[in-house]
């Protein structure tokens, strides 16, 4: 529980990024199938989760223990 509370912002970023990555694949995607990231929904979702986690981690303030 302490881990989740400590990293809540990053977890939210991962979830938001995964949803955004999947929606990008579903709406835009790659028609030819040659795009490495957007050709498959799993690739696009994982990439979006990674980018969302990284983006939201920028806004996390470190607390000194």
N, C-alpha and C positions, 0 to 999 in steps of 0.2 A: 504494500500500500504506500509505503514511503517513496519507493521508486516511481510509482505512477504520479504521485503528487509532485515530486521533484521535476519530472520530465513531462508534465501535462501539455505544455505548449508545443513541444516537439511532437508528441503523439497526435495532437490535433492537426499539426502541419502534415504529418504523414497521411492521416485519413483524408484531409482536404486535398492533398496532392494526388493521392490515389484516385479519388473520385474525379478530379480534374483530368488526370491522364486517361482514364477510361472514357470520359465524355469526349475528350479530344479524339481518341481513336474512333469512337462511335459516330461522331459528326463530321470529322475532317479526314482522319486516317491517311492511308496511303493506297491509292487505287491500284498501282502496278504491283505492289507486294515486294518491292525491292528496298524499301526504307527499313533500316535496321530497328528503329525504335517504334515507329507507328504502324508497322505491318501486322503486328499481332497484339491483341488486347492485353495479354500478360506483360509484354515488354513495355507497352505504353503506361500501364498501371504502375508497374514497379518503378519506372523512370519518374513518373509523376510523384509517387510517394517519396522517392529519394530527394527530388527537388523541393517538395513541400516541407520535408523535415529540415533540410538545409536552410530554406528560406525562413521558416519560423524560428529556427535556432538563433538566428541573428538577433531577434527581439528578446531573447531570454537573458535575464539579469542574473549574474552569478552572486550567490549569497555566501558570505564567508562563514564557515562553521566554527 
